[in-house]
Amino acid sequence: KEIDTHELVEFSKALDSISYECRNQTGHGSQQSVRNYINTLTSESAPFEIIKEYEDGKCFAKLIRRRKIES
């Protein structure tokens, strides 16, 4: 839902939020399972991608965004 409102979502916030929603709705939802699900949603043929932002040569943020469609 948040990615439809905002262009970027922090990976760690998405991981925590999805884990909570899964546990709340199904009683299951380990962070590792959700991490695997996010990996599927951000694979090369999937609609989302993970980007990293760097500062002084160090990654300071992992973000998820909707993949831009190439024309």
SVG drawing of the C-alpha trace seen along z (x, -y; Angstrom):
<svg xmlns="http://www.w3.org/2000/svg" viewBox="-6 -11 40 30">
<polyline fill="none" stroke="black" stroke-width="0.4" points="0.0,0.0 2.7,-2.5 4.6,-2.0 1.5,-3.3 1.5,-6.4 5.2,-7.0 7.8,-6.4 10.2,-4.7 9.9,-2.5 12.8,-1.6 13.6,2.1 13.8,2.5 10.4,0.8 8.8,2.9 10.3,6.1 9.0,5.3 5.6,4.1 5.0,7.1 6.1,9.5 3.7,7.9 0.8,8.1 1.5,11.7 1.6,12.7 -1.5,10.6 -3.6,12.1 -2.3,15.7 -0.4,16.4 2.8,17.0 5.4,14.7 9.0,15.0 11.3,12.2 13.2,14.8 10.1,15.9 9.2,12.3 12.7,11.6 12.4,14.4 9.0,13.0 10.6,9.6 13.4,11.2 10.7,12.7 8.9,9.4 12.2,7.7 13.6,10.3 14.5,9.2 11.1,10.0 9.1,8.7 7.4,5.3 9.7,3.9 13.4,3.4 15.8,2.8 18.1,-0.2 20.9,-1.2 21.9,-4.8 25.5,-5.4 27.3,-8.1 31.1,-8.3 31.3,-4.9 29.0,-3.2 25.5,-2.0 23.3,-3.9 19.8,-2.9 18.2,0.0 15.0,-1.1 12.2,0.6 10.5,-1.1 8.3,-0.1 10.4,0.9 10.4,-1.7 9.0,-0.3 11.4,-0.7 9.7,-1.7"/>
</svg>
